[in-house]
Amino acid sequence: MAPREQDVLPYCTEGILDGIQYTANKQRAQDFLSVRQRQSCQLRHYKLEHTVSCLDELSASKNDESSLAWSKFHIAFVGDSRVRILYLSFIKLIPDYDRKSNIDPTARHKDADVESTLFGDLIVSFRWRPLIAGKVVDDLHRWIELLQQDNANYSQGRNYNSSDYPPDVLVLGMASWDMLQQEGNDHLWYQKGLEDLVPLFHQLLFPNPSGDYVKTRKIIWLNQYTTFDFYAGNDGANRVIFKEKLQLCNRIAQRILRGSGIAVWDSSDAIAEEAVRACKLHHRFERVKDFMSVAYINCKDYIHAGYVTLQQMTQLLYNDLCNQELD
């Protein structure tokens, strides 16, 4: 029996990354209570046909309002290995029609790019930037400088690399490597680094002196989801990176980014908490010879989300980026 028309909830368009709560309706697991929309709404389960429509719409909206110099639609993932595995999960839902990529599956600490001409010259890139005060600062300065140039003059006779294109969607997050390098003082270092990034984020959103907002550009800060602390040993990095320290970084990010126009993504932590409980209950230890083959599905990998968790996080990200485009 088809659901009554009044029972069909609208798709969530706000608060998906930073303000959602599951409803108590166990029969409809995709129903959410959106704090911003002030009503119940549902999430769309994204498949290839949905991502095709979404990417077409995003590219079209970009080309309607931008110059020829930056007509490519660029989704950039910037950060450490947690962001990298999210990037790899994200591109799995992009059809391989004419896709060109330079991804080395064994190179965990290198940049990666995926490009597709059919999707309005789409670029989906990953930038290995594990430190909050590292190369990410140089990237932001370069993108801002390019946006502030006269596009018509600047683009003439020059071929751009994918990394030169200022991102229309920037997903970034980092913390663990700063903890390793700044042991004992890492939260102050993290706070200072993030405070220094905020003005650059603002310039990326408002590149013109007139203060005009680029409506297609979005910045998402990925808060740190919980770790599997009960499986970690008492040596090396495990003594430096743990749940309480990551939560402190999250509180710092929430405070600094509040009201900045940056979307803070913390809804993924609830998914990670469920994964922690599942591993604790079931004790699923995979015995393998090759670490790389199951690096992100093993409960003993205490810092990275498993495949199921990543799939759910990826669905949240697609819902946030695409639901409004597909309404």
C-alpha positions, 0 to 999 in steps of 0.5 A, spaced: 500 500 500 502 506 498 503 511 503 498 517 504 500 523 501 500 527 507 505 521 510 510 523 505 515 527 508 519 532 505 527 531 504 532 534 509 535 540 506 538 544 512 541 541 519 544 535 515 551 535 517 550 539 524 543 539 527 540 532 526 536 527 530 533 521 529 526 520 530 523 514 534 520 512 528 523 505 527 519 503 521 522 509 517 529 509 519 531 515 514 526 519 518 530 525 521 528 531 525 531 537 523 532 542 528 533 548 522 527 546 518 523 545 525 519 539 522 521 532 520 524 530 514 527 524 510 534 523 507 534 520 500 538 514 499 543 516 494 545 511 488 548 513 481 542 516 478 541 521 483 549 523 483 548 524 476 542 529 476 546 532 482 552 533 479 549 536 473 545 541 477 551 543 481 555 544 474 550 548 471 549 552 477 556 554 477 556 555 469 550 560 470 554 565 474 561 564 473 566 566 468 570 561 463 576 561 467 573 558 473 567 554 469 570 547 472 566 545 478 571 543 484 569 539 490 576 538 494 577 534 500 583 537 504 586 533 510 589 527 513 587 520 512 580 520 515 578 525 510 582 521 505 577 515 506 571 519 506 574 522 499 575 515 496 568 513 499 565 519 496 567 518 489 565 511 489 558 514 487 560 518 481 559 514 475 565 512 471 563 514 464 569 518 462 573 519 468 580 520 469 584 519 475 591 519 478 589 515 484 595 510 487 591 506 492 598 504 495 600 511 496 596 514 503 600 520 503 599 523 496 594 528 493 589 525 488 584 527 483 578 525 479 576 529 473 570 528 468 568 532 462 561 529 462 559 532 468 561 539 466 568 539 467 567 536 474 574 535 479 573 531 485 580 532 489 584 530 495 589 534 498 594 530 503 594 536 508 594 533 515 597 539 519 592 545 521 598 550 520 601 546 514 600 546 506 593 548 507 594 555 508 598 555 502 593 552 498 588 557 501 592 563 499 593 561 492 586 560 491 584 566 494 589 570 489 586 566 483 579 568 485 581 576 486 585 576 479 581 579 473 579 572 470 579 574 463 586 576 463 589 571 468 586 565 464 589 567 457 594 562 454 595 558 461 593 551 462 591 550 469 592 544 474 586 541 477 589 544 484 589 551 481 582 551 481 578 554 487 574 549 490 566 550 490 565 545 495 571 544 500 571 539 505 576 539 510 578 537 517 585 535 521 587 534 528 591 527 529 597 529 526 597 535 530 597 531 536 603 527 534 607 533 533 605 538 539 604 533 544 602 536 551 600 543 548 596 540 542 590 544 543 593 551 544 596 549 537 590 547 534 586 553 537 591 558 534 591 554 527 584 554 526 583 561 528 588 563 523 584 559 518 578 563 519 580 569 515 582 565 509 575 561 509 572 568 509 576 570 503 574 564 499 567 565 500 567 573 499 573 573 494 571 580 491 572 587 495 565 588 494 563 583 499 559 579 494 557 572 496 559 566 491 552 562 492 555 556 489 561 555 494 561 552 500 566 550 506 565 544 511 569 543 517 569 535 519 569 535 526 573 529 529 569 523 530 570 518 536 576 513 536 576 505 538 580 507 544 578 500 548 582 496 542 588 501 542 595 499 545 598 503 550 604 505 546 606 510 541 600 514 537 595 511 542 597 514 548 597 521 544 590 521 540 584 519 544 577 520 544 577 526 550 582 530 546 578 529 539 572 532 543 576 538 546 578 539 538 571 539 536 569 544 542 574 549 540 572 548 532 565 549 534 566 555 538 571 558 533 567 557 527 560 559 530 557 564 526 563 564 520 558 561 515 562 555 515 558 548 516 561 544 522 560 537 520 559 533 527 553 528 525 558 523 523 560 522 530 553 519 532 555 514 526 562 512 529 559 511 536 554 506 533 560 503 530 564 503 536 559 499 540 558 494 535 565 492 535 565 492 543 559 487 542 561 483 537 569 483 537 569 482 530 577 481 529 579 479 522 585 475 521 589 477 515 596 477 512 595 484 508 594 490 512 592 494 506 586 490 504 582 491 510 585 497 513 579 500 514 574 495 516 578 492 522 575 494 529 583 494 531 584 500 526 582 504 532 582 511 528 579 510 522 571 509 520 569 502 517 566 501 511 559 501 513 560 508 517 563 511 511 558 509 507 553 512 512 557 518 512 557 519 505 550 519 504 549 524 509 554 528 505 551 527 498 544 529 502 547 535 504 550 537 497 544 535 493 537 535 496 536 542 495 538 541 487 534 535 486 527 538 489 
